[in-house]
Amino acid sequence: MNPMKREAEVPLNGTDKRRALVVEEEELESEDEFMSESPQQIFDIPVSATNNNHWQETITQVVNSVVSIHFSHVECFDTETAIVSEATGFVVDAERGLILTNRHVVGPGPFTGYVVFDNHESIDVKPIFRDPIHDFGFLKFDPKSVKYLKLSELELCPQAARIGTEIRVVGNDAGEKLSILAGIISRLDRNAPEYGSLTYNDFNTEYIQAAAAASGGSSGSPVVNEDGKCVALQAGGSNEAATDFFLPVSRPLRALQCIQNSKPITRGDIQVEWQLKPFNECARLGLTAEAEAKARELFPGKIGLLVAELVLPEGPADGLIKEGDTLISINGEHISTFIRVDEILDENVGKELEFVVQRGGKELRQTIKIGNLHDITPNRYVQVAGATFNDLSYQIARCYCLAVRGVFVSNGVGSFGFSTQDTLGWIIETVDDHPVANLDEFVEVMKSIPDYARIPVTYKHCSDMHTEYVQTIYIDRHWDSAFKMATRNDETGLWDFKTLQEKALPAVSPQPQNAKYIDIPFSDDSKKGCAELVRSFVQVRTICPTSTDSYPFKKQKCYGVIIDATNGFVLVSRRFVPHDMCDIFLIFAESVDVTGKVVFLHPHLNYAIVKYDPSLVLADVKTPVFANKPLQRGDKSFFVGYNYNLRLITDDVRVSSVSTLNVAASSTAPHYRGTNLECILLDSKITLECATGILADNDGTVRAFWLTYLGESNEQEYRMALDVTDVKDVISQLQQNNIPKNLRILEAEFASLTIFQGRTRGIAQNWIDKFEEESEDQIKFLTVDRVSAPSLNSERCPLKTGDIVLSVDGKLTKSIRDLSSMYTKDVLEFRIVRQKKEMTLQVPTIETSKLETSHVVFWSGVLLQPPHYAVKQLMKSIPSEVYIVQKATGGPGSQYGIISVCFITHVNDKETKNLDDFVKVVREIPDKTYVKLRLVTFDNIPLAISLKTDYHYFPTIEVKKSEKTNEWEEVEYKQ
């Protein structure tokens, strides 16, 4: 973890998701990088931890109480993001089944998990309390479920923490086996460590410091003395030194006693953050000599007093206490420690107390009403339009000195995805021009907004309240149909969901609108024919609700080319329109916004056809003239396109080459890519800035489409032109309002081969002579580069990698275009050279209508679908038609180790060849039960795992395209 300045963020570290800061030159890091495989003995007691018999006896007793916690934070909430990880806890009440651990382990939001005891017995746990501020919380288990271990508990003994006390930290250190780390307490009055902004921080308490060198995974570990009593709770540590920070257990002890006595755990606060300052600094801030002398007399072992560090606006102390005030007493009792402040405030919630502070050498007496800390700690959230919201919490407000009010975006995705880099920290101010000061007001406004609506939203980021943003967002209530309120239930340990609105208001019917195009100005009369080409462009915006087909982007925008203005057809790159499980919007002349629908997806030439209603666009939209002759190397052309700023760019260009290409594949997450391309490359650098464009003659005749191709990684893109003649047949059918439906292709990829390479691999001279005689530009052969895996129960393509193609149906194959007959024929006759032998093969083609994804399932936080064609292109065979595309971060799939880009072949030893089989099997599996899955990885490695279902947070949802309507339909199964 890189050291950062105070208040600067650093990367997430394991479970804590904390950020480290330099605090008084100490660089802190989270102690919660819990990654354990835990297959063997849990506890590993080093020799150094048992250097005498007494310690050995103590540790033996302690380890029976310590547990390894395997947990998941299901949903982003407040300061926490969804995660799966491990931590440590220990039993503090064996009879009631109470486990003490850290607050950042229990988390403020939805939690699921189980604990593993020393004998490897695992028991489910539920959260019953997490402190609003301090870093501790309680989990509960059923003691009767522990069958093979005699339960024991640790006694909390805060008074036993003294300087010089030898201690042991018994925890899940570094995510490995539970280990025993030795140390000696060196400080009792350290201010709470800071972990950064927009994350959980403890404050208003002193921490204990010791040198124990604990690392990630030990959070929640008991810190015990030689008598086996817990004197502190492991919480954090230093990045640069072997220093650890422990939470005193005085407040956990009080909370435990309240739980044991069935009393509410009251928590009071005045929204002031205090810091312990030494006496000399207090004096510089205005503490009088008399007050200092009295404090030193009353508290001889203390180094200073509490000073107000931060006073939140609109809080109980706003205007009464100011930053820099030194706290003298509360209700007549002199104060020197955080713990006593907590005790007084917790016992007087709702009452008025007198606070005496010194400010600038003067003593001030202020009467302040004690607020309820639970009231400013959110216990509910709302899911709508794909995003998650909760009331602004004290934790976030305290980081930026904000009033504790407002609607906080805890997971800014879906319609409220304001930034792809930062989904956390936004505060909503208005929605559709209605102010929203809290969650209830936000809910009422969202109920009144129709589906598919575009509305203005104003918002700020809590780290920069000076800057206000205004953005028009698109409301998606059809793909992300849930509109629910979740409320924490500490009795059940679950969050109870309440549907706030079954269906969104219907979309408003669109009306025809005017739009005006501005033609391209030319001073050169020779290019006047190109002036109206701007009327053939339309901006295309894509919103993808899921990662279907491993498409990595959620929102994209580019330009498409209108190929039929009469019927409303637009050609666009599949880099931006990867499939039809998405919403498409077309914006004409940056004015008129209409919806579009994907009607055709070419299986390998990297373009999609989108249809819109032309009656809604009252503008002079033009269908360009398309050429009948392909471009050749050296031809001059005129380029018209849109760059990354969506600005129109023109340039004179020349074709540098026409090459047979296959875009490089990604084996980590196979996605659609262009294959079997005869691509046009240009000599102009300016064209590489443009994602979309066309090549045209001076009279405006379109010669090629300039497209973007997604490469082997999300960041890798290629830009090349696709000749109009390669698309002309499809365009002709569309202009007759006939959408191609039965296109066929070969299950193979082809690459070019030079004459020299072909000669050495066995091509006879007579064939070389024929190619040299008929080739006009480049002389090359085609060779089979890759053969795709067939669908289950289908025959494999008879072609093999390395085959050199001489002719197809008696015609020489000089380029990919000579294979175009595959689009309409069931079988092609190939004359090939294989291992220096000539042979003839009858090669069948396959229908492309079934290649595109039409069925997905969400199960246990995992997105499943049939393997799309990009997967088959990279494999020899398909283990099953149940393919894992992605898994939710906090779902059971992640918690129990499901692997993405993998196949499920069996569920509970029942074969699942396809998604229908899979859904039929899992619908019979009850909630909260273990499921055995047999998997096969992308590299054909078989493995088996077990997974526990959680239908409360992750129900089974099936989304399938209807054969009758060709529309996507969603079904959620109740189990």
VENMO-V459408 format. One record per backbone hydrogen bond with DSSP energy under -1.0 kcal/mol. CO is the residue of the C=O (numbers start at 1). NH is the residue of the N-H. If there is no record, write none. Layout:
BEGIN
((CO & NH) (CO & NH))
END
This chain:
BEGIN
((5 & 8) (21 & 28) (23 & 26) (26 & 23) (27 & 239) (29 & 237) (31 & 217) (31 & 219) (32 & 15) (32 & 34) (42 & 178) (46 & 49) (47 & 50) (52 & 56) (53 & 57) (54 & 58) (55 & 59) (56 & 60) (57 & 61) (58 & 62) (59 & 63) (62 & 65) (65 & 91) (67 & 89) (68 & 116) (69 & 87) (70 & 114) (71 & 85) (72 & 112) (73 & 83) (77 & 80) (80 & 77) (83 & 73) (85 & 71) (87 & 69) (89 & 67) (90 & 100) (91 & 154) (93 & 97) (93 & 98) (97 & 141) (98 & 92) (98 & 93) (99 & 139) (100 & 90) (101 & 137) (102 & 106) (103 & 107) (110 & 74) (112 & 72) (113 & 125) (114 & 70) (115 & 123) (116 & 68) (117 & 120) (121 & 117) (123 & 115) (126 & 140) (129 & 138) (134 & 136) (136 & 131) (137 & 101) (138 & 128) (138 & 129) (139 & 99) (140 & 126) (142 & 145) (143 & 146) (155 & 230) (157 & 160) (158 & 161) (162 & 165) (165 & 185) (167 & 183) (168 & 224) (169 & 181) (171 & 173) (171 & 179) (172 & 175) (173 & 176) (178 & 44) (179 & 171) (181 & 169) (183 & 167) (185 & 164) (187 & 209) (190 & 207) (195 & 19) (207 & 190) (208 & 246) (209 & 186) (209 & 187) (210 & 244) (215 & 218) (216 & 174) (218 & 221) (219 & 88) (221 & 234) (222 & 170) (223 & 231) (223 & 232) (224 & 168) (225 & 228) (229 & 225) (230 & 157) (232 & 223) (233 & 247) (234 & 220) (236 & 245) (237 & 29) (241 & 243) (243 & 238) (244 & 210) (245 & 235) (245 & 236) (246 & 208) (247 & 233) (249 & 253) (250 & 254) (251 & 255) (252 & 256) (253 & 257) (254 & 258) (255 & 259) (256 & 260) (257 & 261) (258 & 263) (259 & 262) (264 & 266) (267 & 373) (269 & 371) (270 & 317) (271 & 312) (273 & 309) (273 & 310) (275 & 307) (277 & 305) (278 & 282) (279 & 283) (280 & 284) (281 & 285) (282 & 287) (283 & 286) (286 & 361) (288 & 292) (289 & 293) (290 & 294) (291 & 295) (292 & 296) (293 & 297) (294 & 298) (295 & 299) (299 & 302) (303 & 279) (305 & 277) (306 & 327) (307 & 275) (308 & 324) (310 & 273) (312 & 315) (315 & 318) (317 & 320) (317 & 321) (322 & 325) (325 & 308) (326 & 358) (328 & 335) (329 & 356) (330 & 333) (333 & 330) (337 & 341) (338 & 342) (339 & 343) (340 & 344) (341 & 345) (342 & 346) (343 & 347) (345 & 348) (348 & 351) (351 & 370) (353 & 368) (354 & 331) (355 & 366) (356 & 328) (356 & 329) (357 & 364) (358 & 326) (359 & 362) (362 & 359) (364 & 357) (366 & 355) (368 & 353) (370 & 350) (371 & 269) (372 & 375) (374 & 377) (376 & 394) (379 & 488) (381 & 486) (382 & 389) (383 & 484) (384 & 387) (385 & 415) (387 & 384) (388 & 410) (388 & 411) (389 & 382) (390 & 408) (393 & 397) (394 & 398) (397 & 402) (403 & 405) (406 & 392) (407 & 428) (408 & 390) (409 & 425) (411 & 388) (411 & 413) (413 & 416) (414 & 417) (416 & 418) (423 & 412) (425 & 462) (426 & 409) (427 & 460) (429 & 436) (430 & 458) (431 & 434) (434 & 431) (437 & 406) (438 & 442) (439 & 443) (440 & 444) (441 & 445) (442 & 446) (443 & 447) (446 & 449) (450 & 453) (453 & 475) (455 & 473) (456 & 432) (457 & 471) (458 & 429) (458 & 430) (459 & 469) (460 & 427) (461 & 464) (469 & 459) (471 & 457) (473 & 455) (475 & 452) (479 & 481) (483 & 500) (484 & 383) (485 & 498) (486 & 381) (487 & 496) (489 & 493) (494 & 489) (496 & 487) (498 & 485) (505 & 451) (513 & 618) (524 & 527) (525 & 528) (527 & 530) (528 & 531) (530 & 533) (531 & 520) (532 & 535) (533 & 536) (534 & 537) (535 & 622) (536 & 562) (538 & 560) (539 & 587) (540 & 558) (541 & 585) (542 & 556) (543 & 583) (547 & 550) (548 & 551) (554 & 544) (556 & 542) (558 & 540) (560 & 538) (561 & 571) (564 & 568) (564 & 569) (568 & 612) (569 & 563) (569 & 564) (570 & 610) (571 & 561) (572 & 608) (573 & 576) (573 & 577) (580 & 582) (583 & 543) (584 & 596) (585 & 541) (586 & 594) (587 & 539) (588 & 591) (588 & 592) (592 & 588) (594 & 586) (597 & 611) (600 & 609) (604 & 675) (606 & 574) (607 & 602) (608 & 572) (609 & 599) (609 & 600) (610 & 570) (611 & 597) (613 & 616) (614 & 617) (616 & 513) (617 & 619) (618 & 515) (619 & 621) (625 & 702) (632 & 635) (635 & 655) (637 & 653) (638 & 696) (639 & 651) (640 & 694) (641 & 649) (642 & 691) (642 & 692) (643 & 646) (647 & 643) (649 & 641) (651 & 639) (653 & 637) (654 & 683) (655 & 634) (657 & 681) (659 & 679) (661 & 677) (674 & 663) (677 & 661) (679 & 659) (680 & 721) (681 & 656) (681 & 657) (685 & 688) (686 & 689) (687 & 690) (692 & 642) (693 & 706) (694 & 640) (695 & 703) (695 & 704) (696 & 638) (697 & 700) (701 & 697) (702 & 627) (703 & 724) (704 & 695) (705 & 722) (706 & 693) (707 & 720) (709 & 718) (716 & 711) (718 & 709) (720 & 707) (721 & 680) (722 & 705) (723 & 726) (724 & 727) (724 & 728) (727 & 731) (728 & 732) (729 & 733) (730 & 734) (731 & 735) (733 & 738) (734 & 737) (743 & 848) (745 & 846) (746 & 748) (747 & 788) (749 & 785) (749 & 786) (751 & 783) (753 & 781) (754 & 758) (755 & 759) (756 & 760) (758 & 763) (759 & 762) (764 & 768) (765 & 769) (766 & 770) (767 & 771) (768 & 772) (769 & 773) (770 & 774) (771 & 775) (781 & 753) (782 & 805) (783 & 751) (784 & 802) (786 & 749) (791 & 794) (800 & 803) (803 & 784) (804 & 833) (806 & 813) (807 & 831) (808 & 811) (811 & 808) (815 & 818) (816 & 819) (817 & 820) (819 & 822) (820 & 823) (821 & 824) (821 & 825) (823 & 744) (826 & 845) (828 & 843) (829 & 809) (830 & 841) (831 & 806) (831 & 807) (832 & 839) (833 & 804) (834 & 837) (837 & 834) (839 & 832) (841 & 830) (843 & 828) (846 & 745) (848 & 851) (854 & 961) (856 & 959) (857 & 864) (858 & 957) (859 & 862) (860 & 893) (861 & 888) (862 & 859) (863 & 885) (864 & 857) (865 & 883) (868 & 871) (868 & 872) (869 & 873) (871 & 874) (872 & 789) (872 & 875) (882 & 904) (883 & 865) (884 & 901) (886 & 863) (888 & 891) (891 & 895) (892 & 896) (893 & 898) (902 & 884) (903 & 936) (905 & 912) (906 & 934) (907 & 910) (910 & 907) (913 & 881) (914 & 918) (915 & 919) (916 & 920) (917 & 921) (918 & 922) (919 & 923) (921 & 924) (922 & 925) (929 & 949) (931 & 947) (932 & 908) (933 & 945) (934 & 905) (934 & 906) (935 & 943) (936 & 903) (937 & 940) (941 & 937) (943 & 935) (945 & 933) (947 & 931) (950 & 954) (956 & 973) (957 & 858) (958 & 971) (959 & 856) (960 & 969) (962 & 966) (967 & 962) (969 & 960) (971 & 958))
END
